[in-house]
Amino acid sequence: MKARPRPNGDAPTDMLRQGEAAKLVGELGPGLITGAADDDPSGIATYSQGGAQAGMALLWTLVLTYPLMSAVQLVSAEIGRVTGHGLARNMRRVFPAWIVMGMVALLFVANTINIGADLAAMGSSAALVVGLSPHALTLAFAGLSLLLQLLVPYHRYAHLLKWMTLSLLAYVALLFTIRLDWRQIGLGLIIPHIGGRQDVVTIVAIFGTTISPYLFFWQSAQEVEEIADHKGSRPLRFDGRSAGVRELGRIRFDTWTGMAFSNLVALAIMIGTAATLHASGHTSIDTAADAARALQPVAGRFSFLLFSLGVIGTGMLAAPVLAGSTAYAVAELRGWRSTLASRVRDAKGFYAVIAGSTLFGIAIDWSPVDPVKALFWSAVLNGVVAVPLLIAMMLIVSNRGVMGRYRAGPRLLALGWACTAVMGAAAIGLFLP
């Protein structure tokens, strides 16, 4: 006779639940890394600018983006896990070659500018603390990032990225050290407000740095890597229904958790800068030093150090994701071997794109634009570039010929198309007089 289930308080049941919870935490991977990489130096600069410029008035943008970004990242992850191929390879199955090449070219340009802005910001932030040349420090960070991508095995690399996400918690700590106007925060979260032309530009930047094109390609490619990393795993198209239910459940938990982490940190940055910089009349962030001053209540004279650690930590996290997503897209388009598990000599084209994207990005450090301003405008560019890529992704995930029985359901399709519409409307608003 089968034993009856034990009451909820029994030890075996509690142990089982603890084991299941530990297993779920252990399965956090592509979604968590993607969410953490979303709060890169470009995100820090954009959210800081939003808080300094508009106070609490633009907090609603992050309430709106959470379900939308989660849906879009789920779309990209499911495309990778179901088909066993990344976005560029799947785009080739649905669209003419010239359209796919155009979209990958847009990704390359946006990612290269973003890499350059991130590296330059890392150099200028570190210079606040150590007093060395920002250009020299930028080159050093670029070299370190490139060496990690070329020399560190994928398994160790992914594990390292998980731990590096902890550097983002400095911004959450800020909220426990300052006085907050909860009424203004509540109004900012629930009432959409657009104060003028500059707010429109900032909203596009917030959308662009939160729902970024490189994250679509990265998470899809990482799900393909997950298949290769687990012996016996296959694309879900070729597995039974039970395997599909289990894997899609993992992807959803991972993605919603990673995006929640990303948005909570983004909210902390925007609220913190609104309560410190905006409240004191400092409504524009032009340099790394300006942004660092938001952390003075929690760090005092060490605010530059804490800010630098946050920018450097997230930059080292995001630069490989940016370069890697470009390399995945180009390699899939060209039919090259594309996996971070490969050695350099076995995937020369793939790693050449990573190196080229990083090296081209360095040139931005010698432009007349301040690194923090470059971060903001790279977010604006991402907000525009994301629109055609979102349309392509939604057409792929709703294509039964590509996704088989795992074609996206009505709720995911509704959220995905809603995200596309919101991003499109914001981008159009950017060009209106």
C-alpha positions as CSV (number, residue, x, y, z in Angstrom):
1,M,0.0,0.0,0.0
2,K,1.3,3.5,-0.9
3,A,2.0,5.6,2.2
4,R,-0.1,8.6,2.7
5,P,1.5,12.1,2.3
6,R,2.9,13.4,5.6
7,P,1.5,16.6,7.2
8,N,3.2,19.8,6.1
9,G,5.3,20.1,9.2
10,D,6.9,16.7,8.9
11,A,10.7,16.7,8.5
12,P,10.8,14.5,5.3
13,T,8.4,16.9,3.6
14,D,10.4,19.9,4.8
15,M,13.6,18.4,3.6
16,L,12.1,17.6,0.2
17,R,11.0,21.2,-0.2
18,Q,14.4,22.5,0.8
19,G,16.0,20.1,-1.7
20,E,13.6,21.3,-4.4
21,A,14.4,25.0,-3.6
22,A,18.1,24.3,-3.6
23,K,17.8,22.6,-7.0
24,L,15.9,25.6,-8.4
25,V,18.5,28.0,-7.1
26,G,21.2,25.8,-8.6
27,E,19.5,25.9,-12.0
28,L,19.7,29.7,-12.1
29,G,21.9,30.4,-15.0
30,P,21.3,32.1,-18.4
31,G,18.3,34.1,-17.0
32,L,20.1,35.4,-13.9
33,I,23.3,36.3,-15.8
34,T,21.3,38.0,-18.5
35,G,19.4,40.0,-15.8
36,A,22.6,41.0,-14.1
37,A,24.3,42.0,-17.3
38,D,21.3,44.2,-18.1
39,D,22.4,46.5,-15.2
40,D,25.7,47.2,-17.0
41,P,27.4,50.6,-16.8
42,S,25.0,51.8,-19.5
43,G,22.1,50.9,-17.3
44,I,23.7,52.5,-14.2
45,A,24.3,55.7,-16.2
46,T,20.8,55.7,-17.7
47,Y,18.9,55.0,-14.5
48,S,21.0,57.5,-12.6
49,Q,20.2,60.1,-15.3
50,G,16.5,59.3,-15.1
51,G,16.5,59.7,-11.3
52,A,18.5,62.9,-11.3
53,Q,16.6,64.5,-14.1
54,A,13.0,63.5,-13.2
55,G,13.1,62.5,-9.6
56,M,10.6,59.8,-8.9
57,A,8.4,60.7,-12.0
58,L,9.8,58.0,-14.3
59,L,9.7,55.0,-11.9
60,W,6.7,53.7,-13.8
61,T,8.9,52.8,-16.7
62,L,10.5,50.0,-14.7
63,V,7.1,48.7,-13.5
64,L,6.1,48.5,-17.2
65,T,9.3,47.0,-18.4
66,Y,9.4,44.0,-16.0
67,P,6.7,41.9,-17.5
68,L,7.7,43.0,-21.0
69,M,11.4,42.3,-20.7
70,S,10.6,39.0,-19.0
71,A,8.4,37.9,-21.9
72,V,10.9,38.9,-24.5
73,Q,13.8,37.1,-22.7
74,L,11.5,34.0,-22.4
75,V,10.9,34.2,-26.2
76,S,14.6,34.3,-26.9
77,A,15.3,31.5,-24.4
78,E,12.6,29.2,-25.7
79,I,13.7,29.7,-29.3
80,G,17.2,28.5,-28.3
81,R,16.1,25.6,-26.2
82,V,13.4,24.4,-28.5
83,T,15.3,24.6,-31.8
84,G,18.9,24.1,-30.6
85,H,20.0,27.1,-32.5
86,G,20.4,30.8,-31.7
87,L,18.4,33.7,-33.0
88,A,20.5,34.5,-36.1
89,R,20.3,30.9,-37.3
90,N,16.5,30.9,-36.8
91,M,16.1,34.2,-38.6
92,R,17.8,32.7,-41.6
93,R,15.0,30.1,-41.8
94,V,12.2,32.7,-41.8
95,F,13.6,35.9,-43.5
96,P,15.6,36.7,-46.6
97,A,19.4,36.7,-46.2
98,W,19.6,40.5,-46.7
99,I,17.2,41.2,-43.9
100,V,19.1,39.0,-41.5
101,M,22.4,40.5,-42.5
102,G,20.9,44.0,-41.9
103,M,19.7,43.1,-38.4
104,V,23.0,41.5,-37.4
105,A,24.8,44.6,-38.7
106,L,22.6,46.8,-36.5
107,L,23.4,44.5,-33.6
108,F,27.1,44.7,-34.3
109,V,27.1,48.5,-34.4
110,A,24.9,48.9,-31.3
111,N,27.0,46.3,-29.3
112,T,30.3,47.8,-30.4
113,I,29.3,51.3,-29.3
114,N,27.9,49.9,-26.0
115,I,31.2,47.9,-25.3
116,G,33.2,51.1,-26.0
117,A,31.0,53.2,-23.7
118,D,31.2,50.5,-20.9
119,L,35.0,50.2,-21.1
120,A,35.5,54.0,-21.2
121,A,33.2,54.3,-18.1
122,M,35.1,51.6,-16.3
123,G,38.4,53.5,-17.0
124,S,37.0,56.9,-16.0
125,S,35.5,55.5,-12.8
126,A,38.6,53.7,-11.8
127,A,40.6,56.9,-12.4
128,L,38.5,58.6,-9.7
129,V,40.0,56.2,-7.2
130,V,43.6,55.4,-8.3
131,G,44.4,58.7,-10.2
132,L,45.9,57.0,-13.2
133,S,45.1,57.9,-16.9
134,P,41.5,56.9,-17.8
135,H,42.7,55.9,-21.3
136,A,45.4,53.5,-19.8
137,L,42.8,52.0,-17.5
138,T,40.3,51.6,-20.3
139,L,42.9,49.6,-22.3
140,A,43.7,47.5,-19.2
141,F,40.1,46.6,-18.7
142,A,39.6,45.8,-22.4
143,G,42.6,43.5,-22.3
144,L,41.5,41.7,-19.2
145,S,37.9,41.2,-20.5
146,L,39.3,39.9,-23.8
147,L,41.7,37.5,-22.1
148,L,38.8,36.1,-19.9
149,Q,36.8,35.4,-23.0
150,L,39.6,33.8,-24.9
151,L,41.2,31.7,-22.1
152,V,38.7,30.8,-19.4
153,P,36.6,27.7,-20.0
154,Y,32.9,28.2,-20.3
155,H,31.9,26.3,-17.2
156,R,34.2,28.4,-15.0
157,Y,33.3,31.5,-16.9
158,A,29.5,31.1,-16.3
159,H,30.2,30.4,-12.6
160,L,32.2,33.6,-12.3
161,L,29.5,35.6,-13.9
162,K,27.0,34.5,-11.3
163,W,29.1,35.7,-8.4
164,M,30.0,39.0,-10.1
165,T,26.3,40.0,-9.9
166,L,26.7,40.6,-6.2
167,S,28.5,43.9,-6.9
168,L,25.1,45.4,-7.9
169,L,23.8,45.1,-4.3
170,A,25.7,48.3,-3.4
171,Y,22.8,50.3,-4.9
172,V,20.2,48.5,-2.8
173,A,22.2,49.2,0.3
174,L,21.9,53.0,-0.5
175,L,18.1,52.9,0.1
176,F,18.6,51.9,3.8
177,T,20.7,54.9,4.6
178,I,18.7,57.8,3.2
179,R,15.2,59.2,3.9
180,L,12.7,58.3,1.3
181,D,9.4,60.0,0.4
182,W,7.3,56.9,0.0
183,R,4.3,58.9,-1.3
184,Q,6.3,60.3,-4.2
185,I,7.7,56.8,-4.8
186,G,4.2,55.3,-4.9
187,L,3.0,58.0,-7.3
188,G,6.0,57.6,-9.5
189,L,5.5,53.8,-9.7
190,I,1.8,53.9,-10.7
191,I,1.1,57.1,-12.5
192,P,2.8,57.5,-16.0
193,H,4.3,61.0,-16.4
194,I,6.2,62.5,-19.3
195,G,7.4,66.0,-18.5
196,G,8.7,67.1,-21.9
197,R,11.1,66.3,-24.8
198,Q,14.0,65.3,-22.5
199,D,11.8,62.9,-20.7
200,V,10.9,61.2,-24.0
201,V,14.6,60.7,-24.8
202,T,15.3,59.4,-21.3
203,I,12.3,56.9,-21.6
204,V,13.7,55.6,-24.8
205,A,17.1,55.2,-23.1
206,I,15.5,53.4,-20.1
207,F,13.6,51.0,-22.5
208,G,16.8,50.5,-24.6
209,T,19.1,49.7,-21.7
210,T,16.4,47.4,-20.0
211,I,15.2,45.6,-23.1
212,S,18.5,45.4,-25.0
213,P,19.1,43.6,-28.3
214,Y,22.3,41.9,-27.2
215,L,20.4,40.2,-24.4
216,F,18.1,38.6,-26.9
217,F,20.9,36.9,-28.7
218,W,22.9,36.1,-25.5
219,Q,20.2,34.2,-23.7
220,S,19.1,32.3,-26.7
221,A,22.7,31.2,-27.3
222,Q,23.2,30.3,-23.7
223,E,20.2,27.9,-23.9
224,V,21.9,26.3,-26.8
225,E,25.1,26.0,-24.7
226,E,23.0,24.4,-22.0
227,I,22.0,21.6,-24.4
228,A,25.7,21.0,-25.3
229,D,26.8,21.0,-21.6
230,H,24.4,18.3,-20.5
231,K,25.1,14.9,-21.9
232,G,22.0,13.4,-23.5
233,S,20.2,16.7,-23.9
234,R,18.5,17.5,-27.2
235,P,16.5,20.4,-28.5
236,L,13.0,20.2,-27.2
237,R,11.6,19.7,-30.6
238,F,13.0,16.2,-30.5
239,D,12.2,15.4,-26.8
240,G,9.0,14.2,-25.2
241,R,6.4,16.3,-23.6
242,S,7.6,15.6,-20.1
243,A,11.1,16.9,-20.8
244,G,9.6,20.0,-22.4
245,V,7.4,20.8,-19.4
246,R,10.4,20.4,-17.1
247,E,12.8,22.5,-19.2
248,L,10.3,25.3,-19.9
249,G,9.6,25.4,-16.2
250,R,13.3,25.9,-15.5
251,I,13.6,28.6,-18.1
252,R,10.6,30.5,-16.8
253,F,11.8,30.4,-13.2
254,D,15.3,31.4,-14.3
255,T,14.2,34.2,-16.5
256,W,11.5,35.8,-14.3
257,T,14.0,35.6,-11.4
258,G,16.8,37.2,-13.4
259,M,14.7,40.0,-14.7
260,A,13.3,40.7,-11.2
261,F,16.8,41.0,-9.9
262,S,17.6,43.4,-12.8
263,N,14.6,45.6,-12.3
264,L,14.9,45.8,-8.5
265,V,18.5,47.0,-8.9
266,A,17.4,49.5,-11.6
267,L,14.7,50.8,-9.2
268,A,17.2,51.1,-6.4
269,I,19.5,53.2,-8.7
270,M,16.7,55.5,-9.9
271,I,15.2,56.0,-6.4
272,G,18.6,56.5,-4.9
273,T,19.7,59.2,-7.4
274,A,16.3,60.9,-7.2
275,A,16.5,61.1,-3.4
276,T,20.0,62.4,-3.4
277,L,21.0,64.2,-6.6
278,H,17.5,65.4,-7.8
279,A,16.5,66.4,-4.3
280,S,19.6,68.6,-4.0
281,G,19.0,70.3,-7.3
282,H,21.6,68.2,-9.3
283,T,19.5,67.2,-12.3
284,S,22.1,66.3,-14.9
285,I,24.8,63.7,-14.8
286,D,27.7,64.6,-17.1
287,T,30.6,62.7,-15.6
288,A,31.4,59.6,-13.5
289,A,32.0,61.9,-10.5
290,D,28.5,63.3,-10.8
291,A,27.0,59.8,-10.7
292,A,29.2,58.7,-7.9
293,R,27.9,61.5,-5.6
294,A,24.6,59.6,-5.3
295,L,26.4,57.1,-3.1
296,Q,27.8,59.6,-0.6
297,P,25.1,58.9,2.0
298,V,26.1,55.2,2.2
299,A,29.8,55.6,1.5
300,G,30.8,59.1,2.4
301,R,34.3,59.8,1.2
302,F,34.4,56.3,-0.2
303,S,31.6,57.0,-2.6
304,F,33.9,57.1,-5.6
305,L,35.4,53.7,-4.6
306,L,32.0,52.1,-4.2
307,F,30.7,53.6,-7.4
308,S,33.9,52.4,-9.2
309,L,33.5,48.9,-7.9
310,G,29.9,48.8,-9.1
311,V,30.7,50.1,-12.6
312,I,33.8,47.9,-13.0
313,G,32.0,44.7,-11.7
314,T,29.0,45.2,-13.9
315,G,31.2,46.2,-16.8
316,M,33.3,43.1,-16.6
317,L,30.1,41.2,-16.5
318,A,28.5,42.9,-19.4
319,A,31.4,43.4,-21.9
320,P,31.7,39.6,-22.5
321,V,28.0,39.3,-22.9
322,L,27.9,42.2,-25.4
323,A,30.9,40.8,-27.4
324,G,29.7,37.2,-27.1
325,S,26.2,38.0,-28.4
326,T,27.7,39.7,-31.4
327,A,29.9,36.7,-32.1
328,Y,27.1,34.2,-31.7
329,A,25.0,36.2,-34.3
330,V,27.8,36.6,-36.8
331,A,29.0,33.0,-36.5
332,E,25.5,31.6,-36.9
333,L,24.9,33.7,-39.9
334,R,28.2,32.5,-41.4
335,G,27.8,28.9,-40.4
336,W,30.9,29.0,-38.2
337,R,31.4,26.9,-35.0
338,S,30.0,29.1,-32.2
339,T,30.4,28.1,-28.6
340,L,32.3,29.5,-25.6
341,A,33.2,25.9,-24.8
342,S,35.5,25.7,-27.8
343,R,39.1,26.5,-27.8
344,V,40.3,29.5,-29.8
345,R,41.9,27.4,-32.5
346,D,38.7,25.5,-33.0
347,A,36.5,28.5,-33.4
348,K,38.7,31.2,-34.9
349,G,36.0,33.2,-36.6
350,F,33.8,33.2,-33.5
351,Y,36.6,34.5,-31.3
352,A,37.8,36.9,-34.0
353,V,34.4,38.7,-33.8
354,I,34.7,38.9,-30.0
355,A,38.2,40.4,-30.3
356,G,37.2,42.8,-33.1
357,S,34.1,44.0,-31.4
358,T,36.0,44.8,-28.2
359,L,38.9,46.5,-30.1
360,F,36.6,48.6,-32.2
361,G,34.8,49.6,-29.1
362,I,37.9,51.0,-27.5
363,A,38.0,53.8,-30.1
364,I,35.1,55.4,-28.4
365,D,37.3,56.2,-25.5
366,W,39.1,58.7,-27.7
367,S,35.9,60.4,-28.8
368,P,35.0,63.9,-27.5
369,V,31.9,62.5,-25.8
370,D,32.2,62.0,-22.0
371,P,32.0,58.2,-21.2
372,V,28.9,58.7,-19.0
373,K,27.1,60.6,-21.8
374,A,28.2,57.9,-24.3
375,L,26.6,55.3,-22.0
376,F,23.3,57.2,-22.1
377,W,23.3,57.6,-25.8
378,S,24.2,54.0,-26.4
379,A,21.1,53.1,-24.4
380,V,19.0,55.4,-26.7
381,L,20.5,53.6,-29.8
382,N,19.6,50.2,-28.3
383,G,16.0,51.4,-27.8
384,V,15.7,52.1,-31.5
385,V,17.6,49.0,-32.8
386,A,15.5,46.7,-30.6
387,V,12.3,47.3,-32.5
388,P,13.0,45.4,-35.8
389,L,14.7,42.6,-33.8
390,L,11.7,42.2,-31.6
391,I,9.4,42.0,-34.6
392,A,11.7,39.2,-36.0
393,M,11.7,37.3,-32.7
394,M,7.9,37.4,-32.4
395,L,7.4,36.1,-35.9
396,I,9.8,33.2,-35.2
397,V,8.3,32.2,-31.9
398,S,4.8,32.1,-33.4
399,N,6.0,30.1,-36.4
400,R,4.9,26.5,-36.1
401,G,7.3,25.4,-38.7
402,V,10.2,26.6,-36.5
403,M,8.8,25.9,-33.0
404,G,6.7,22.9,-33.7
405,R,4.3,22.1,-30.8
406,Y,6.3,24.5,-28.6
407,R,5.0,27.6,-30.5
408,A,4.5,30.3,-28.0
409,G,1.1,30.4,-26.2
410,P,-1.4,33.3,-26.3
411,R,-0.2,35.0,-23.1
412,L,3.5,35.0,-24.1
413,L,2.6,36.2,-27.6
414,A,0.4,39.0,-26.2
415,L,3.2,40.2,-23.8
416,G,5.8,39.9,-26.5
417,W,3.8,41.9,-29.1
418,A,2.9,44.4,-26.4
419,C,6.6,44.9,-25.7
420,T,7.2,45.4,-29.4
421,A,4.5,48.0,-29.6
422,V,5.7,49.9,-26.6
423,M,9.3,50.0,-27.8
424,G,8.1,51.0,-31.3
425,A,6.0,53.8,-30.0
426,A,8.8,55.1,-27.8
427,A,11.2,55.0,-30.8
428,I,8.8,56.9,-33.0
429,G,8.3,59.5,-30.3
430,L,12.0,60.1,-30.3
431,F,11.8,61.4,-33.9
432,L,8.6,63.5,-33.5
433,P,9.1,67.3,-33.2
